[in-house]
Amino acid sequence: MNVNRVKLYDADPKVLTAFANTGVEFIISVGNENLQTMATSPGAARQWVAQHVQPFIPATRITGIIVGNEVLGNNDTAMAASLVPAMQAVYDALAALGLSGRVTVSSAHSVNVLASSFPPSSGAFQEGVAQYVRPLLDFHSKTGSPFLINAYPFFAYKGSPASVSLPYVLFQPNAGVRDGGLVYDNMLYAQIDAVYAAMKAMGHTDIGVRVSETGWPSKGDEDEVGATAQNAAAYNGNLMQRIAMGQGTPLKPSVPIDVFVFALFNENMKPGPASERNYGLFYPNGSPVYAINAGTAGSGDGGGSSVGRFDPYSSQSMFSAASRLVAVRRRLSSLTLLLVLPVLML
């Protein structure tokens, strides 16, 4: 398994400098705390871009900026109203520097912005966020940027293990569920297509959907059913096999899924349930949490090119003042590891 793109929750200059001239693509982020300022003061967006983007291009391949994370649906109407204006301000700042064709602007949303996601064809946005989603979709349509979702089938299984099939959420063999003429054998694809359906209901079929976060915890509290290393290895490994195959969803079979896997490291200082600290493929010291068998990019009986097991020791190690960075740089379709840095303690 290999890494060719990394998403950061910030725009750490030490990290961006460390990866100069490596070919690794970076998606960087504007924190929620900056949205209202940028929305009301375009100069703040220009200053942010001048400080966090312009100095590093083209040596570091910054290809996207995520403006805000899970802003919609959290009852903060002031922040929700600021989202699209802040995105527009960042886009305009990039355009003024001639970078808007190189760096996309988007925002990441919880899959819970959907009021309905099953069956996928019934996908619809929550009524309370519709007024913010309409201009957001218009922005994506105009700029050609994707709609990003953070989708975690683990939460569905954890919340209702008696009614949600474990093989269905882990990409393992199962009977699947039918939606009209389409059959879904896993929940993640159903969630992606539900977003496509929700956008279509708002008049847009011209916007792509990418998964900005997904993953499975290797450990959890006693009441966090399914949070085991075995399930985490199955979820991530089976997902990687499908990515290696260039697979699309039932609704969009010719569009390979585009996924950020959360996360590269366990976050040993993160508050909340134990699962929140255990999504990583590595411990903070760089040792692997579990082995992933990414299998074969085919049926498993000899066809396709080998993807093989995850070997963290074949990676190139890089360091910043904040933490160790592990970058495996040979290409595996559009698989991406979501790099999490801020709360590691080595």
C-alpha positions as CSV (number, residue, x, y, z in Angstrom):
1,M,0.0,0.0,0.0
2,N,1.3,3.4,-0.9
3,V,0.5,7.1,-0.2
4,N,0.3,9.7,-2.9
5,R,-1.9,12.4,-1.2
6,V,-2.1,13.7,2.3
7,K,-4.8,15.8,4.0
8,L,-3.9,18.1,6.9
9,Y,-6.2,19.7,9.3
10,D,-4.1,22.8,9.2
11,A,-1.4,24.2,6.9
12,D,1.7,23.6,9.0
13,P,4.6,25.2,7.1
14,K,7.1,22.7,8.6
15,V,5.2,19.9,7.1
16,L,4.7,21.6,3.7
17,T,8.4,22.4,3.5
18,A,9.4,18.9,4.5
19,F,7.5,17.5,1.5
20,A,8.8,19.9,-1.1
21,N,9.9,18.2,-4.3
22,T,8.5,14.8,-3.2
23,G,5.5,14.7,-5.6
24,V,3.1,14.1,-2.7
25,E,-0.1,16.0,-3.1
26,F,-1.4,18.0,-0.1
27,I,-4.9,19.1,0.8
28,I,-4.7,21.7,3.5
29,S,-7.4,23.2,5.8
30,V,-8.8,26.4,7.0
31,G,-10.1,26.0,10.6
32,N,-13.7,26.7,11.5
33,E,-12.5,29.5,13.8
34,N,-11.4,31.5,10.7
35,L,-14.6,31.3,8.7
36,Q,-16.5,34.3,10.0
37,T,-13.5,36.6,9.7
38,M,-12.8,35.5,6.1
39,A,-16.5,35.8,5.2
40,T,-16.6,39.4,6.3
41,S,-13.1,40.4,5.4
42,P,-11.7,39.1,2.1
43,G,-8.4,40.6,3.1
44,A,-8.1,37.9,5.8
45,A,-8.5,35.2,3.1
46,R,-5.9,36.9,0.9
47,Q,-3.5,37.0,3.9
48,W,-4.1,33.3,4.7
49,V,-3.4,32.2,1.1
50,A,-0.3,34.5,0.9
51,Q,1.0,32.9,4.1
52,H,0.0,29.2,3.7
53,V,-0.2,28.5,0.0
54,Q,1.8,31.0,-2.2
55,P,5.3,30.4,-0.6
56,F,5.1,26.6,-1.0
57,I,3.9,26.3,-4.6
58,P,5.1,24.8,-6.9
59,A,7.7,22.9,-4.8
60,T,5.0,21.4,-2.6
61,R,2.0,20.1,-4.5
62,I,-0.9,21.8,-2.8
63,T,-3.9,20.8,-4.8
64,G,-6.8,21.6,-2.5
65,I,-8.0,23.7,0.4
66,I,-10.8,22.6,2.7
67,V,-12.5,25.6,4.2
68,G,-14.2,24.4,7.5
69,N,-14.9,21.0,8.8
70,E,-18.5,19.7,9.5
71,V,-19.9,23.2,9.7
72,L,-23.4,22.4,8.6
73,G,-25.9,20.8,10.9
74,N,-24.3,21.8,14.2
75,N,-26.8,24.5,15.0
76,D,-24.3,27.3,14.6
77,T,-26.2,29.4,12.1
78,A,-23.7,32.2,12.1
79,M,-20.9,29.9,11.1
80,A,-23.1,28.1,8.6
81,A,-24.0,31.4,7.0
82,S,-20.3,32.3,6.8
83,L,-19.2,29.1,5.0
84,V,-19.8,29.9,1.3
85,P,-18.7,33.5,1.6
86,A,-15.5,32.3,3.2
87,M,-15.0,29.7,0.5
88,Q,-15.6,32.3,-2.1
89,A,-13.1,34.6,-0.5
90,V,-10.4,31.9,-0.5
91,Y,-11.2,31.1,-4.1
92,D,-10.9,34.8,-5.1
93,A,-7.6,35.0,-3.3
94,L,-6.3,32.1,-5.3
95,A,-7.6,33.5,-8.5
96,A,-5.9,36.8,-7.9
97,L,-2.6,34.9,-7.7
98,G,-3.4,32.7,-10.8
99,L,-3.8,29.6,-8.6
100,S,-7.5,28.9,-8.9
101,G,-6.9,26.4,-11.7
102,R,-4.4,24.5,-9.6
103,V,-5.9,24.5,-6.2
104,T,-9.6,23.6,-5.5
105,V,-11.7,25.0,-2.7
106,S,-14.2,22.8,-0.9
107,S,-15.5,22.0,2.6
108,A,-15.9,18.7,4.5
109,H,-19.3,17.6,5.8
110,S,-20.6,14.9,8.0
111,V,-22.8,12.4,6.3
112,N,-25.4,13.4,8.9
113,V,-26.2,16.5,6.8
114,L,-28.5,14.0,5.0
115,A,-32.0,13.6,6.4
116,S,-32.4,10.4,4.4
117,S,-29.7,8.1,3.1
118,F,-31.4,4.7,2.7
119,P,-32.3,3.6,0.2
120,P,-29.6,5.7,-1.5
121,S,-32.0,6.9,-4.2
122,S,-34.0,8.7,-1.5
123,G,-31.0,10.7,-0.4
124,A,-32.0,14.2,0.8
125,F,-30.4,17.0,2.8
126,Q,-31.7,18.0,6.1
127,E,-34.3,20.7,5.8
128,G,-32.4,22.9,8.3
129,V,-29.3,23.0,6.1
130,A,-30.9,23.3,2.7
131,Q,-30.6,27.1,2.7
132,Y,-26.8,26.8,3.1
133,V,-26.4,23.8,0.8
134,R,-28.0,25.5,-2.3
135,P,-25.4,28.2,-2.6
136,L,-22.7,25.7,-1.7
137,L,-23.7,23.5,-4.6
138,D,-23.8,26.5,-6.9
139,F,-20.2,27.3,-5.8
140,H,-19.0,23.7,-6.5
141,S,-20.7,23.8,-9.9
142,K,-19.2,27.1,-10.8
143,T,-15.6,26.2,-9.6
144,G,-15.5,22.5,-10.5
145,S,-14.7,21.4,-7.0
146,P,-16.1,18.3,-5.3
147,F,-18.5,17.8,-2.5
148,L,-16.7,16.2,0.5
149,I,-18.2,13.9,3.1
150,N,-16.9,12.3,6.2
151,A,-18.5,8.9,6.3
152,Y,-18.0,6.3,9.0
153,P,-20.0,3.1,8.7
154,F,-18.6,2.1,12.1
155,F,-21.0,4.5,13.8
156,A,-24.0,2.9,12.1
157,Y,-22.8,-0.5,13.3
158,K,-21.9,0.7,16.8
159,G,-25.3,2.3,17.2
160,S,-27.3,-0.7,16.0
161,P,-25.2,-3.9,15.9
162,A,-28.3,-6.1,16.0
163,S,-29.8,-4.7,12.8
164,V,-26.7,-3.6,10.8
165,S,-24.8,-6.4,9.1
166,L,-21.1,-6.4,10.0
167,P,-20.1,-8.0,6.7
168,Y,-22.0,-5.2,4.9
169,V,-20.1,-2.5,6.7
170,L,-16.7,-4.2,6.4
171,F,-16.9,-4.9,2.6
172,Q,-17.1,-8.6,3.2
173,P,-19.3,-11.0,1.3
174,N,-23.0,-10.5,2.0
175,A,-26.3,-10.7,0.2
176,G,-26.3,-6.9,-0.3
177,V,-29.3,-4.6,-0.4
178,R,-31.3,-3.6,-3.5
179,D,-32.3,-0.1,-4.4
180,G,-34.4,-0.4,-7.6
181,G,-32.1,-1.9,-10.2
182,L,-28.9,-1.3,-8.2
183,V,-27.4,-3.7,-5.6
184,Y,-25.2,-2.4,-2.7
185,D,-22.8,-4.8,-1.0
186,N,-21.4,-2.2,1.4
187,M,-22.6,0.8,3.4
188,L,-19.9,3.3,2.3
189,Y,-21.0,3.1,-1.4
190,A,-24.6,3.6,-0.4
191,Q,-23.7,6.7,1.6
192,I,-21.8,8.2,-1.4
193,D,-24.7,7.5,-3.8
194,A,-27.2,9.0,-1.2
195,V,-25.2,12.3,-1.5
196,Y,-25.4,12.1,-5.3
197,A,-29.2,11.6,-5.0
198,A,-29.5,14.6,-2.5
199,M,-27.6,16.9,-4.9
200,K,-29.7,15.7,-7.8
201,A,-32.8,16.6,-5.8
202,M,-31.4,20.1,-5.6
203,G,-30.8,20.3,-9.3
204,H,-27.2,19.3,-9.6
205,T,-25.7,16.3,-11.4
206,D,-22.5,18.1,-12.3
207,I,-20.7,17.8,-8.9
208,G,-18.4,14.9,-7.8
209,V,-18.5,13.3,-4.4
210,R,-15.3,12.5,-2.5
211,V,-14.9,10.9,0.9
212,S,-12.8,13.2,3.0
213,E,-12.7,10.9,6.0
214,T,-13.4,7.2,6.6
215,G,-11.9,4.6,8.8
216,W,-12.4,2.1,11.6
217,P,-11.1,2.2,15.1
218,S,-8.9,-0.7,16.4
219,K,-9.9,-0.2,20.0
220,G,-12.8,1.3,21.9
221,D,-14.6,1.4,25.2
222,E,-16.7,-1.6,26.4
223,D,-19.8,-0.2,24.9
224,E,-18.2,0.5,21.5
225,V,-19.2,-2.6,19.7
226,G,-17.1,-3.6,16.7
227,A,-14.0,-1.5,17.6
228,T,-11.3,-4.1,17.2
229,A,-8.0,-4.4,15.4
230,Q,-9.5,-7.3,13.3
231,N,-12.4,-5.2,12.1
232,A,-10.2,-2.2,11.4
233,A,-7.8,-4.3,9.4
234,A,-10.8,-5.8,7.5
235,Y,-12.4,-2.4,6.8
236,N,-9.3,-0.6,5.6
237,G,-7.8,-3.6,3.8
238,N,-11.0,-4.4,1.9
239,L,-11.5,-0.8,1.0
240,M,-7.9,-0.6,-0.3
241,Q,-8.5,-3.6,-2.5
242,R,-11.6,-1.9,-4.1
243,I,-9.7,1.3,-4.6
244,A,-6.9,-0.7,-6.3
245,M,-9.5,-2.1,-8.7
246,G,-10.6,1.4,-9.7
247,Q,-14.1,0.5,-8.5
248,G,-17.0,3.0,-8.6
249,T,-20.3,2.9,-6.8
250,P,-23.4,1.2,-8.2
251,L,-24.8,4.6,-9.3
252,K,-21.5,5.8,-10.7
253,P,-19.6,2.6,-11.8
254,S,-17.3,4.5,-14.1
255,V,-16.1,7.0,-11.5
256,P,-13.5,5.4,-9.2
257,I,-14.1,6.2,-5.6
258,D,-11.9,8.8,-4.1
259,V,-11.1,8.3,-0.4
260,F,-9.1,9.7,2.4
261,V,-8.4,7.0,5.1
262,F,-8.5,8.3,8.6
263,A,-5.9,8.1,10.0
264,L,-2.2,7.6,9.7
265,F,-1.5,7.9,13.4
266,N,-3.4,7.1,16.6
267,E,-4.1,10.3,18.4
268,N,-3.1,9.4,22.0
269,M,-4.1,12.8,23.5
270,K,-7.5,13.2,21.9
271,P,-10.4,13.4,24.3
272,G,-13.7,11.5,24.1
273,P,-14.4,7.8,23.7
274,A,-11.5,5.4,23.4
275,S,-12.3,4.8,19.7
276,E,-11.4,8.5,19.0
277,R,-7.8,7.8,19.9
278,N,-7.5,4.6,17.9
279,Y,-8.2,5.2,14.2
280,G,-4.6,5.2,13.2
281,L,-2.6,2.7,11.2
282,F,0.4,3.6,13.3
283,Y,1.1,4.3,16.9
284,P,2.7,7.8,17.6
285,N,6.2,6.1,17.7
286,G,5.7,4.9,14.1
287,S,5.1,1.2,14.8
288,P,2.1,-0.4,13.1
289,V,-1.1,-0.9,15.0
290,Y,-2.1,-3.9,12.9
291,A,-1.2,-5.5,9.5
292,I,-3.3,-4.7,6.5
293,N,-3.6,-7.2,3.7
294,A,-4.5,-5.0,0.7
295,G,-4.9,-8.2,-1.3
296,T,-4.9,-8.2,-5.1
297,A,-6.4,-5.7,-7.5
298,G,-8.7,-8.3,-9.0
299,S,-10.9,-11.2,-8.0
300,G,-8.3,-12.7,-5.7
301,D,-7.7,-15.7,-7.9
302,G,-4.6,-14.5,-9.8
303,G,-5.9,-11.6,-11.9
304,G,-4.8,-8.0,-11.6
305,S,-1.7,-6.5,-10.2
306,S,-0.5,-7.2,-6.7
307,V,-1.1,-4.6,-4.0
308,G,0.3,-6.7,-1.2
309,R,0.6,-6.1,2.6
310,F,1.2,-2.8,4.2
311,D,4.9,-2.5,5.0
312,P,5.5,0.7,7.1
313,Y,9.3,0.0,7.1
314,S,9.5,0.4,3.3
315,S,8.3,4.0,3.7
316,Q,10.4,7.1,3.6
317,S,10.5,8.7,7.1
318,M,10.4,12.5,7.4
319,F,10.3,14.7,10.4
320,S,8.8,18.0,11.4
321,A,9.0,19.7,14.8
322,A,5.5,18.4,15.5
323,S,5.8,14.7,14.7
324,R,7.2,11.9,12.6
325,L,5.8,11.8,9.1
326,V,5.7,8.5,7.2
327,A,5.2,8.8,3.5
328,V,5.0,5.8,1.2
329,R,5.2,7.2,-2.2
330,R,4.5,4.6,-4.8
331,R,1.0,5.1,-6.3
332,L,-2.0,3.0,-5.4
333,S,-4.9,4.3,-7.6
334,S,-6.5,7.2,-5.6
335,L,-6.0,5.8,-2.1
336,T,-5.0,8.5,0.3
337,L,-4.1,8.4,3.9
338,L,-5.4,11.3,6.1
339,L,-2.4,12.5,8.0
340,V,-3.3,13.7,11.5
341,L,-0.6,15.7,13.4
342,P,-1.8,18.1,16.1
343,V,-2.3,16.0,19.1
344,L,0.5,13.4,19.0
345,M,2.8,13.1,21.9
346,L,6.0,11.1,21.1
